[in-house]
């Protein structure tokens, strides 16, 4: 199961989705099984920040017309 959980994390599944799939009641339990490298974590953070930036830009464009 550990490897399946890591693959789901690498496939960008949401942490809550992974916990539900694994049958964990606590996200903390799921986190024990997910081991991502620093490079993978950095890429996830960069992707998340890019999505936030894109959302903010689109919201500003709507407001400014």
PDB file with SEQRES, HELIX, SHEET and CRYST1 records, atoms N, CA, C and O in Angstrom:
SEQRES   1 A   65  UNK UNK UNK UNK UNK UNK UNK UNK UNK UNK UNK UNK UNK          
SEQRES   2 A   65  UNK UNK UNK UNK UNK UNK UNK UNK UNK UNK UNK UNK UNK          
SEQRES   3 A   65  UNK UNK UNK UNK UNK UNK UNK UNK UNK UNK UNK UNK UNK          
SEQRES   4 A   65  UNK UNK UNK UNK UNK UNK UNK UNK UNK UNK UNK UNK UNK          
SEQRES   5 A   65  UNK UNK UNK UNK UNK UNK UNK UNK UNK UNK UNK UNK UNK          
HELIX    1 AA1 UNK A    2  UNK A   10  1                                   9    
HELIX    2 AA2 UNK A   15  UNK A   22  1                                   8    
HELIX    3 AA3 UNK A   27  UNK A   33  1                                   7    
HELIX    4 AA4 UNK A   38  UNK A   64  1                                  27    
CRYST1    1.000    1.000    1.000  90.00  90.00  90.00 P 1           1          
ATOM      1  N   UNK A   1       0.829  -1.197   0.000  1.00  0.00           N  
ATOM      2  CA  UNK A   1       0.000   0.000   0.000  1.00  0.00           C  
ATOM      3  C   UNK A   1       0.869   1.254   0.000  1.00  0.00           C  
ATOM      4  O   UNK A   1       0.499   2.266  -0.597  1.00  0.00           O  
ATOM      5  N   UNK A   2       2.029   1.192   0.671  1.00  0.00           N  
ATOM      6  CA  UNK A   2       2.907   2.354   0.762  1.00  0.00           C  
ATOM      7  C   UNK A   2       3.271   2.881  -0.622  1.00  0.00           C  
ATOM      8  O   UNK A   2       3.238   4.088  -0.862  1.00  0.00           O  
ATOM      9  N   UNK A   3       3.620   1.964  -1.536  1.00  0.00           N  
ATOM     10  CA  UNK A   3       4.029   2.397  -2.860  1.00  0.00           C  
ATOM     11  C   UNK A   3       2.870   2.986  -3.643  1.00  0.00           C  
ATOM     12  O   UNK A   3       3.059   3.942  -4.396  1.00  0.00           O  
ATOM     13  N   UNK A   4       1.677   2.437  -3.481  1.00  0.00           N  
ATOM     14  CA  UNK A   4       0.505   2.981  -4.159  1.00  0.00           C  
ATOM     15  C   UNK A   4       0.235   4.408  -3.694  1.00  0.00           C  
ATOM     16  O   UNK A   4      -0.105   5.275  -4.499  1.00  0.00           O  
ATOM     17  N   UNK A   5       0.386   4.646  -2.411  1.00  0.00           N  
ATOM     18  CA  UNK A   5       0.154   5.988  -1.874  1.00  0.00           C  
ATOM     19  C   UNK A   5       1.176   6.974  -2.422  1.00  0.00           C  
ATOM     20  O   UNK A   5       0.831   8.106  -2.759  1.00  0.00           O  
ATOM     21  N   UNK A   6       2.434   6.547  -2.512  1.00  0.00           N  
ATOM     22  CA  UNK A   6       3.458   7.425  -3.075  1.00  0.00           C  
ATOM     23  C   UNK A   6       3.163   7.737  -4.536  1.00  0.00           C  
ATOM     24  O   UNK A   6       3.354   8.872  -4.972  1.00  0.00           O  
ATOM     25  N   UNK A   7       2.702   6.752  -5.296  1.00  0.00           N  
ATOM     26  CA  UNK A   7       2.376   6.977  -6.701  1.00  0.00           C  
ATOM     27  C   UNK A   7       1.213   7.956  -6.844  1.00  0.00           C  
ATOM     28  O   UNK A   7       1.213   8.795  -7.745  1.00  0.00           O  
ATOM     29  N   UNK A   8       0.233   7.851  -5.964  1.00  0.00           N  
ATOM     30  CA  UNK A   8      -0.898   8.790  -6.008  1.00  0.00           C  
ATOM     31  C   UNK A   8      -0.430  10.204  -5.699  1.00  0.00           C  
ATOM     32  O   UNK A   8      -0.880  11.160  -6.331  1.00  0.00           O  
ATOM     33  N   UNK A   9       0.462  10.340  -4.738  1.00  0.00           N  
ATOM     34  CA  UNK A   9       0.995  11.663  -4.403  1.00  0.00           C  
ATOM     35  C   UNK A   9       1.770  12.229  -5.583  1.00  0.00           C  
ATOM     36  O   UNK A   9       1.664  13.416  -5.891  1.00  0.00           O  
ATOM     37  N   UNK A  10       2.549  11.379  -6.243  1.00  0.00           N  
ATOM     38  CA  UNK A  10       3.309  11.829  -7.417  1.00  0.00           C  
ATOM     39  C   UNK A  10       2.394  12.160  -8.594  1.00  0.00           C  
ATOM     40  O   UNK A  10       2.766  12.935  -9.475  1.00  0.00           O  
ATOM     41  N   UNK A  11       1.202  11.572  -8.605  1.00  0.00           N  
ATOM     42  CA  UNK A  11       0.227  11.837  -9.668  1.00  0.00           C  
ATOM     43  C   UNK A  11      -0.644  13.041  -9.335  1.00  0.00           C  
ATOM     44  O   UNK A  11      -1.652  13.296  -9.996  1.00  0.00           O  
ATOM     45  N   UNK A  12      -0.242  13.781  -8.300  1.00  0.00           N  
ATOM     46  CA  UNK A  12      -0.917  15.023  -7.891  1.00  0.00           C  
ATOM     47  C   UNK A  12      -2.312  14.825  -7.321  1.00  0.00           C  
ATOM     48  O   UNK A  12      -3.155  15.716  -7.426  1.00  0.00           O  
ATOM     49  N   UNK A  13      -2.568  13.662  -6.716  1.00  0.00           N  
ATOM     50  CA  UNK A  13      -3.826  13.485  -6.001  1.00  0.00           C  
ATOM     51  C   UNK A  13      -3.801  14.376  -4.771  1.00  0.00           C  
ATOM     52  O   UNK A  13      -2.745  14.602  -4.180  1.00  0.00           O  
ATOM     53  N   UNK A  14      -4.941  14.869  -4.396  1.00  0.00           N  
ATOM     54  CA  UNK A  14      -5.098  15.657  -3.177  1.00  0.00           C  
ATOM     55  C   UNK A  14      -4.874  14.751  -1.959  1.00  0.00           C  
ATOM     56  O   UNK A  14      -5.236  13.575  -1.971  1.00  0.00           O  
ATOM     57  N   UNK A  15      -4.277  15.314  -0.923  1.00  0.00           N  
ATOM     58  CA  UNK A  15      -3.972  14.546   0.278  1.00  0.00           C  
ATOM     59  C   UNK A  15      -5.225  13.912   0.882  1.00  0.00           C  
ATOM     60  O   UNK A  15      -5.174  12.774   1.350  1.00  0.00           O  
ATOM     61  N   UNK A  16      -6.341  14.627   0.877  1.00  0.00           N  
ATOM     62  CA  UNK A  16      -7.589  14.083   1.412  1.00  0.00           C  
ATOM     63  C   UNK A  16      -8.081  12.898   0.573  1.00  0.00           C  
ATOM     64  O   UNK A  16      -8.598  11.918   1.110  1.00  0.00           O  
ATOM     65  N   UNK A  17      -7.911  13.001  -0.748  1.00  0.00           N  
ATOM     66  CA  UNK A  17      -8.304  11.895  -1.628  1.00  0.00           C  
ATOM     67  C   UNK A  17      -7.461  10.659  -1.352  1.00  0.00           C  
ATOM     68  O   UNK A  17      -7.981   9.543  -1.320  1.00  0.00           O  
ATOM     69  N   UNK A  18      -6.167  10.855  -1.153  1.00  0.00           N  
ATOM     70  CA  UNK A  18      -5.269   9.728  -0.876  1.00  0.00           C  
ATOM     71  C   UNK A  18      -5.652   9.073   0.447  1.00  0.00           C  
ATOM     72  O   UNK A  18      -5.704   7.847   0.545  1.00  0.00           O  
ATOM     73  N   UNK A  19      -5.921   9.889   1.463  1.00  0.00           N  
ATOM     74  CA  UNK A  19      -6.303   9.350   2.777  1.00  0.00           C  
ATOM     75  C   UNK A  19      -7.587   8.537   2.677  1.00  0.00           C  
ATOM     76  O   UNK A  19      -7.698   7.470   3.281  1.00  0.00           O  
ATOM     77  N   UNK A  20      -8.546   9.035   1.923  1.00  0.00           N  
ATOM     78  CA  UNK A  20      -9.805   8.312   1.746  1.00  0.00           C  
ATOM     79  C   UNK A  20      -9.565   7.001   1.015  1.00  0.00           C  
ATOM     80  O   UNK A  20     -10.081   5.960   1.422  1.00  0.00           O  
ATOM     81  N   UNK A  21      -8.787   7.042  -0.059  1.00  0.00           N  
ATOM     82  CA  UNK A  21      -8.461   5.841  -0.820  1.00  0.00           C  
ATOM     83  C   UNK A  21      -7.791   4.788   0.060  1.00  0.00           C  
ATOM     84  O   UNK A  21      -8.085   3.598  -0.044  1.00  0.00           O  
ATOM     85  N   UNK A  22      -6.881   5.246   0.933  1.00  0.00           N  
ATOM     86  CA  UNK A  22      -6.131   4.323   1.786  1.00  0.00           C  
ATOM     87  C   UNK A  22      -6.923   3.863   3.004  1.00  0.00           C  
ATOM     88  O   UNK A  22      -6.501   2.947   3.710  1.00  0.00           O  
ATOM     89  N   UNK A  23      -8.067   4.494   3.253  1.00  0.00           N  
ATOM     90  CA  UNK A  23      -8.878   4.121   4.409  1.00  0.00           C  
ATOM     91  C   UNK A  23      -8.364   4.695   5.717  1.00  0.00           C  
ATOM     92  O   UNK A  23      -8.674   4.186   6.794  1.00  0.00           O  
ATOM     93  N   UNK A  24      -7.573   5.764   5.617  1.00  0.00           N  
ATOM     94  CA  UNK A  24      -7.045   6.406   6.821  1.00  0.00           C  
ATOM     95  C   UNK A  24      -8.062   7.397   7.380  1.00  0.00           C  
ATOM     96  O   UNK A  24      -8.673   8.159   6.631  1.00  0.00           O  
ATOM     97  N   UNK A  25      -8.236   7.382   8.674  1.00  0.00           N  
ATOM     98  CA  UNK A  25      -9.125   8.354   9.315  1.00  0.00           C  
ATOM     99  C   UNK A  25      -8.412   9.675   9.557  1.00  0.00           C  
ATOM    100  O   UNK A  25      -9.052  10.718   9.685  1.00  0.00           O  
ATOM    101  N   UNK A  26      -7.097   9.628   9.617  1.00  0.00           N  
ATOM    102  CA  UNK A  26      -6.306  10.829   9.889  1.00  0.00           C  
ATOM    103  C   UNK A  26      -5.330  11.080   8.745  1.00  0.00           C  
ATOM    104  O   UNK A  26      -4.678  10.156   8.257  1.00  0.00           O  
ATOM    105  N   UNK A  27      -5.238  12.324   8.327  1.00  0.00           N  
ATOM    106  CA  UNK A  27      -4.274  12.692   7.294  1.00  0.00           C  
ATOM    107  C   UNK A  27      -2.855  12.472   7.804  1.00  0.00           C  
ATOM    108  O   UNK A  27      -1.949  12.187   7.020  1.00  0.00           O  
ATOM    109  N   UNK A  28      -2.660  12.601   9.105  1.00  0.00           N  
ATOM    110  CA  UNK A  28      -1.327  12.375   9.684  1.00  0.00           C  
ATOM    111  C   UNK A  28      -0.847  10.960   9.383  1.00  0.00           C  
ATOM    112  O   UNK A  28       0.339  10.748   9.128  1.00  0.00           O  
ATOM    113  N   UNK A  29      -1.756   9.996   9.410  1.00  0.00           N  
ATOM    114  CA  UNK A  29      -1.389   8.614   9.074  1.00  0.00           C  
ATOM    115  C   UNK A  29      -0.937   8.530   7.628  1.00  0.00           C  
ATOM    116  O   UNK A  29       0.055   7.867   7.324  1.00  0.00           O  
ATOM    117  N   UNK A  30      -1.649   9.188   6.744  1.00  0.00           N  
ATOM    118  CA  UNK A  30      -1.292   9.185   5.328  1.00  0.00           C  
ATOM    119  C   UNK A  30       0.087   9.800   5.123  1.00  0.00           C  
ATOM    120  O   UNK A  30       0.888   9.295   4.336  1.00  0.00           O  
ATOM    121  N   UNK A  31       0.358  10.877   5.824  1.00  0.00           N  
ATOM    122  CA  UNK A  31       1.654  11.540   5.691  1.00  0.00           C  
ATOM    123  C   UNK A  31       2.817  10.639   6.083  1.00  0.00           C  
ATOM    124  O   UNK A  31       3.926  10.796   5.573  1.00  0.00           O  
ATOM    125  N   UNK A  32       2.570   9.703   6.981  1.00  0.00           N  
ATOM    126  CA  UNK A  32       3.626   8.766   7.363  1.00  0.00           C  
ATOM    127  C   UNK A  32       4.072   7.895   6.195  1.00  0.00           C  
ATOM    128  O   UNK A  32       5.211   7.430   6.162  1.00  0.00           O  
ATOM    129  N   UNK A  33       3.180   7.676   5.242  1.00  0.00           N  
ATOM    130  CA  UNK A  33       3.461   6.784   4.129  1.00  0.00           C  
ATOM    131  C   UNK A  33       3.934   7.500   2.869  1.00  0.00           C  
ATOM    132  O   UNK A  33       4.404   6.856   1.931  1.00  0.00           O  
ATOM    133  N   UNK A  34       3.816   8.799   2.841  1.00  0.00           N  
ATOM    134  CA  UNK A  34       4.221   9.549   1.653  1.00  0.00           C  
ATOM    135  C   UNK A  34       5.630  10.079   1.881  1.00  0.00           C  
ATOM    136  O   UNK A  34       5.882  10.861   2.798  1.00  0.00           O  
ATOM    137  N   UNK A  35       6.525   9.638   1.037  1.00  0.00           N  
ATOM    138  CA  UNK A  35       7.914  10.088   1.116  1.00  0.00           C  
ATOM    139  C   UNK A  35       8.315  10.623  -0.250  1.00  0.00           C  
ATOM    140  O   UNK A  35       8.619   9.855  -1.163  1.00  0.00           O  
ATOM    141  N   UNK A  36       8.315  11.935  -0.386  1.00  0.00           N  
ATOM    142  CA  UNK A  36       8.683  12.559  -1.645  1.00  0.00           C  
ATOM    143  C   UNK A  36      10.042  13.238  -1.487  1.00  0.00           C  
ATOM    144  O   UNK A  36      10.386  13.716  -0.406  1.00  0.00           O  
ATOM    145  N   UNK A  37      10.799  13.274  -2.563  1.00  0.00           N  
ATOM    146  CA  UNK A  37      12.112  13.897  -2.518  1.00  0.00           C  
ATOM    147  C   UNK A  37      11.965  15.412  -2.448  1.00  0.00           C  
ATOM    148  O   UNK A  37      10.896  15.960  -2.716  1.00  0.00           O  
ATOM    149  N   UNK A  38      13.038  16.066  -2.088  1.00  0.00           N  
ATOM    150  CA  UNK A  38      13.042  17.534  -2.049  1.00  0.00           C  
ATOM    151  C   UNK A  38      12.707  18.125  -3.397  1.00  0.00           C  
ATOM    152  O   UNK A  38      12.017  19.141  -3.482  1.00  0.00           O  
ATOM    153  N   UNK A  39      13.195  17.494  -4.460  1.00  0.00           N  
ATOM    154  CA  UNK A  39      12.915  17.974  -5.817  1.00  0.00           C  
ATOM    155  C   UNK A  39      11.422  17.860  -6.126  1.00  0.00           C  
ATOM    156  O   UNK A  39      10.837  18.766  -6.720  1.00  0.00           O  
ATOM    157  N   UNK A  40      10.810  16.747  -5.722  1.00  0.00           N  
ATOM    158  CA  UNK A  40       9.373  16.562  -5.960  1.00  0.00           C  
ATOM    159  C   UNK A  40       8.552  17.569  -5.162  1.00  0.00           C  
ATOM    160  O   UNK A  40       7.594  18.143  -5.680  1.00  0.00           O  
ATOM    161  N   UNK A  41       8.928  17.784  -3.898  1.00  0.00           N  
ATOM    162  CA  UNK A  41       8.215  18.762  -3.068  1.00  0.00           C  
ATOM    163  C   UNK A  41       8.366  20.160  -3.632  1.00  0.00           C  
ATOM    164  O   UNK A  41       7.409  20.935  -3.645  1.00  0.00           O  
ATOM    165  N   UNK A  42       9.562  20.488  -4.099  1.00  0.00           N  
ATOM    166  CA  UNK A  42       9.805  21.799  -4.687  1.00  0.00           C  
ATOM    167  C   UNK A  42       8.958  22.006  -5.938  1.00  0.00           C  
ATOM    168  O   UNK A  42       8.398  23.084  -6.143  1.00  0.00           O  
ATOM    169  N   UNK A  43       8.865  20.979  -6.770  1.00  0.00           N  
ATOM    170  CA  UNK A  43       8.055  21.071  -7.989  1.00  0.00           C  
ATOM    171  C   UNK A  43       6.579  21.244  -7.644  1.00  0.00           C  
ATOM    172  O   UNK A  43       5.880  22.023  -8.293  1.00  0.00           O  
ATOM    173  N   UNK A  44       6.097  20.527  -6.627  1.00  0.00           N  
ATOM    174  CA  UNK A  44       4.697  20.665  -6.205  1.00  0.00           C  
ATOM    175  C   UNK A  44       4.430  22.082  -5.694  1.00  0.00           C  
ATOM    176  O   UNK A  44       3.399  22.674  -6.010  1.00  0.00           O  
ATOM    177  N   UNK A  45       5.353  22.620  -4.910  1.00  0.00           N  
ATOM    178  CA  UNK A  45       5.193  23.976  -4.393  1.00  0.00           C  
ATOM    179  C   UNK A  45       5.183  24.987  -5.534  1.00  0.00           C  
ATOM    180  O   UNK A  45       4.342  25.885  -5.561  1.00  0.00           O  
ATOM    181  N   UNK A  46       6.111  24.844  -6.474  1.00  0.00           N  
ATOM    182  CA  UNK A  46       6.169  25.763  -7.612  1.00  0.00           C  
ATOM    183  C   UNK A  46       4.889  25.699  -8.429  1.00  0.00           C  
ATOM    184  O   UNK A  46       4.375  26.735  -8.851  1.00  0.00           O  
ATOM    185  N   UNK A  47       4.365  24.490  -8.659  1.00  0.00           N  
ATOM    186  CA  UNK A  47       3.125  24.331  -9.414  1.00  0.00           C  
ATOM    187  C   UNK A  47       1.961  24.986  -8.674  1.00  0.00           C  
ATOM    188  O   UNK A  47       1.148  25.685  -9.279  1.00  0.00           O  
ATOM    189  N   UNK A  48       1.886  24.757  -7.374  1.00  0.00           N  
ATOM    190  CA  UNK A  48       0.816  25.369  -6.575  1.00  0.00           C  
ATOM    191  C   UNK A  48       0.888  26.883  -6.596  1.00  0.00           C  
ATOM    192  O   UNK A  48      -0.137  27.556  -6.708  1.00  0.00           O  
ATOM    193  N   UNK A  49       2.094  27.422  -6.490  1.00  0.00           N  
ATOM    194  CA  UNK A  49       2.249  28.880  -6.516  1.00  0.00           C  
ATOM    195  C   UNK A  49       1.882  29.435  -7.889  1.00  0.00           C  
ATOM    196  O   UNK A  49       1.290  30.511  -7.978  1.00  0.00           O  
ATOM    197  N   UNK A  50       2.221  28.724  -8.953  1.00  0.00           N  
ATOM    198  CA  UNK A  50       1.860  29.157 -10.300  1.00  0.00           C  
ATOM    199  C   UNK A  50       0.342  29.173 -10.474  1.00  0.00           C  
ATOM    200  O   UNK A  50      -0.204  30.084 -11.097  1.00  0.00           O  
ATOM    201  N   UNK A  51      -0.332  28.177  -9.929  1.00  0.00           N  
ATOM    202  CA  UNK A  51      -1.793  28.143 -10.005  1.00  0.00           C  
ATOM    203  C   UNK A  51      -2.415  29.304  -9.238  1.00  0.00           C  
ATOM    204  O   UNK A  51      -3.367  29.924  -9.712  1.00  0.00           O  
ATOM    205  N   UNK A  52      -1.886  29.595  -8.068  1.00  0.00           N  
ATOM    206  CA  UNK A  52      -2.385  30.723  -7.267  1.00  0.00           C  
ATOM    207  C   UNK A  52      -2.161  32.031  -8.013  1.00  0.00           C  
ATOM    208  O   UNK A  52      -3.043  32.888  -8.061  1.00  0.00           O  
ATOM    209  N   UNK A  53      -0.971  32.179  -8.596  1.00  0.00           N  
ATOM    210  CA  UNK A  53      -0.667  33.403  -9.345  1.00  0.00           C  
ATOM    211  C   UNK A  53      -1.622  33.564 -10.533  1.00  0.00           C  
ATOM    212  O   UNK A  53      -2.148  34.652 -10.766  1.00  0.00           O  
ATOM    213  N   UNK A  54      -1.842  32.485 -11.276  1.00  0.00           N  
ATOM    214  CA  UNK A  54      -2.754  32.543 -12.423  1.00  0.00           C  
ATOM    215  C   UNK A  54      -4.162  32.915 -11.986  1.00  0.00           C  
ATOM    216  O   UNK A  54      -4.839  33.694 -12.657  1.00  0.00           O  
ATOM    217  N   UNK A  55      -4.600  32.365 -10.871  1.00  0.00           N  
ATOM    218  CA  UNK A  55      -5.936  32.688 -10.350  1.00  0.00           C  
ATOM    219  C   UNK A  55      -6.014  34.164  -9.977  1.00  0.00           C  
ATOM    220  O   UNK A  55      -6.988  34.844 -10.299  1.00  0.00           O  
ATOM    221  N   UNK A  56      -4.976  34.654  -9.291  1.00  0.00           N  
ATOM    222  CA  UNK A  56      -4.970  36.071  -8.882  1.00  0.00           C  
ATOM    223  C   UNK A  56      -4.980  36.998 -10.091  1.00  0.00           C  
ATOM    224  O   UNK A  56      -5.679  38.011 -10.089  1.00  0.00           O  
ATOM    225  N   UNK A  57      -4.217  36.664 -11.112  1.00  0.00           N  
ATOM    226  CA  UNK A  57      -4.181  37.476 -12.331  1.00  0.00           C  
ATOM    227  C   UNK A  57      -5.554  37.496 -12.991  1.00  0.00           C  
ATOM    228  O   UNK A  57      -6.017  38.551 -13.425  1.00  0.00           O  
ATOM    229  N   UNK A  58      -6.215  36.333 -13.072  1.00  0.00           N  
ATOM    230  CA  UNK A  58      -7.536  36.284 -13.691  1.00  0.00           C  
ATOM    231  C   UNK A  58      -8.549  37.093 -12.885  1.00  0.00           C  
ATOM    232  O   UNK A  58      -9.415  37.750 -13.461  1.00  0.00           O  
ATOM    233  N   UNK A  59      -8.445  37.048 -11.558  1.00  0.00           N  
ATOM    234  CA  UNK A  59      -9.358  37.837 -10.729  1.00  0.00           C  
ATOM    235  C   UNK A  59      -9.123  39.322 -10.934  1.00  0.00           C  
ATOM    236  O   UNK A  59     -10.085  40.087 -11.012  1.00  0.00           O  
ATOM    237  N   UNK A  60      -7.874  39.750 -11.022  1.00  0.00           N  
ATOM    238  CA  UNK A  60      -7.562  41.151 -11.253  1.00  0.00           C  
ATOM    239  C   UNK A  60      -8.060  41.595 -12.626  1.00  0.00           C  
ATOM    240  O   UNK A  60      -8.559  42.711 -12.770  1.00  0.00           O  
ATOM    241  N   UNK A  61      -7.932  40.742 -13.624  1.00  0.00           N  
ATOM    242  CA  UNK A  61      -8.409  41.082 -14.958  1.00  0.00           C  
ATOM    243  C   UNK A  61      -9.920  41.268 -14.974  1.00  0.00           C  
ATOM    244  O   UNK A  61     -10.435  42.147 -15.665  1.00  0.00           O  
ATOM    245  N   UNK A  62     -10.622  40.451 -14.222  1.00  0.00           N  
ATOM    246  CA  UNK A  62     -12.082  40.593 -14.123  1.00  0.00           C  
ATOM    247  C   UNK A  62     -12.449  41.913 -13.466  1.00  0.00           C  
ATOM    248  O   UNK A  62     -13.363  42.604 -13.917  1.00  0.00           O  
ATOM    249  N   UNK A  63     -11.740  42.260 -12.407  1.00  0.00           N  
ATOM    250  CA  UNK A  63     -12.043  43.494 -11.679  1.00  0.00           C  
ATOM    251  C   UNK A  63     -11.702  44.723 -12.514  1.00  0.00           C  
ATOM    252  O   UNK A  63     -12.450  45.701 -12.525  1.00  0.00           O  
ATOM    253  N   UNK A  64     -10.570  44.668 -13.211  1.00  0.00           N  
ATOM    254  CA  UNK A  64     -10.121  45.824 -13.964  1.00  0.00           C  
ATOM    255  C   UNK A  64     -10.735  45.925 -15.356  1.00  0.00           C  
ATOM    256  O   UNK A  64     -10.572  46.928 -16.051  1.00  0.00           O  
ATOM    257  N   UNK A  65     -11.445  44.867 -15.750  1.00  0.00           N  
ATOM    258  CA  UNK A  65     -12.206  44.894 -16.984  1.00  0.00           C  
ATOM    259  C   UNK A  65     -11.400  44.549 -18.162  1.00  0.00           C  
ATOM    260  O   UNK A  65     -11.916  44.531 -19.279  1.00  0.00           O  
TER     261      UNK A  65                                                      
END                                                                             
